[in-house]
Amino acid sequence: MPAPAPPGSLGRMTTHRAPKPVAGGRPVERAVTVGLALAAIAGLGWIVGMIYTLVRWPL
């Protein structure tokens, strides 16, 4: 086990670097974006359907 760093100094730094992002996005990111877009369209359609139902409801 290495000795602790003296006060006022940093310990050993790691050399690991995160991989650089792939240009053009990853397929998973595209799938998530498409899924969110479809969910937003479905939600908007549901809201419009509810408003239509309330407007056309027989009083």
C-alpha positions in Angstrom: 0.0 0.0 0.0 1.5 3.4 -1.0 2.2 6.0 1.6 -0.3 8.9 1.8 0.6 12.1 0.0 2.0 14.9 2.3 -0.4 17.7 3.2 -0.8 20.3 0.5 0.1 18.0 -2.5 -1.9 15.8 -4.7 -1.6 12.1 -4.8 -0.9 10.0 -7.9 -3.0 10.9 -10.9 -4.4 8.2 -13.1 -3.5 8.0 -16.8 -6.9 6.7 -17.9 -8.6 8.8 -20.5 -12.2 8.5 -21.7 -12.5 7.4 -25.4 -13.2 10.2 -27.8 -16.8 10.3 -29.1 -17.5 8.8 -32.5 -18.3 11.3 -35.2 -22.0 11.2 -36.2 -23.3 9.8 -33.0 -23.8 6.2 -31.9 -26.7 4.0 -33.0 -28.0 3.9 -29.4 -28.1 7.6 -29.2 -30.0 7.8 -32.4 -32.5 5.1 -31.2 -33.1 7.1 -28.0 -33.6 10.3 -29.9 -36.1 8.6 -32.2 -37.9 7.0 -29.3 -38.2 10.4 -27.5 -39.4 12.1 -30.7 -42.1 9.3 -31.1 -43.1 9.6 -27.5 -43.5 13.4 -27.8 -45.6 13.0 -31.0 -47.8 10.4 -29.2 -48.2 12.7 -26.2 -49.2 15.6 -28.4 -51.7 13.4 -30.2 -53.1 12.2 -26.8 -53.5 15.8 -25.6 -55.2 16.8 -28.9 -57.5 13.8 -28.6 -58.5 14.7 -25.1 -59.2 18.3 -26.1 -61.3 17.1 -29.0 -63.2 14.7 -26.7 -64.0 17.5 -24.2 -65.1 19.9 -27.0 -67.3 17.3 -28.7 -68.7 15.8 -25.4 -72.6 16.0 -25.3 -73.7 18.3 -22.6 
